[in-house]
């Protein structure tokens, strides 16, 4: 199974998730305690858009994952921040 991780903060979610409007696969949001990530985390702007986002260079240990939530779409098919996520970000 191939898993893609996109890392970011609330601003990232609000600005980038619109790119996944047509995505059919289910998404899960992981709440990660960066102090528990053993791999290197670098904030980078790979596409020169003027926004840096974190990238983990190595394995993400399971003890760094504090919680997870389904990232759901509303009745119009737009991803929304549910109440659990709103409390965290």
Secondary structure as GFF3:
##gff-version 3
##sequence-region A 1 89
A	DSSP	alpha_helix	10	16	.	.	.	ID=ss1
A	DSSP	three_ten_helix	17	20	.	.	.	ID=ss2
A	DSSP	beta_strand	27	32	.	.	.	ID=ss3
A	DSSP	three_ten_helix	34	36	.	.	.	ID=ss4
A	DSSP	beta_strand	40	44	.	.	.	ID=ss5
A	DSSP	beta_strand	53	57	.	.	.	ID=ss6
A	DSSP	three_ten_helix	62	64	.	.	.	ID=ss7
A	DSSP	beta_strand	65	71	.	.	.	ID=ss8
A	DSSP	alpha_helix	83	88	.	.	.	ID=ss9
###
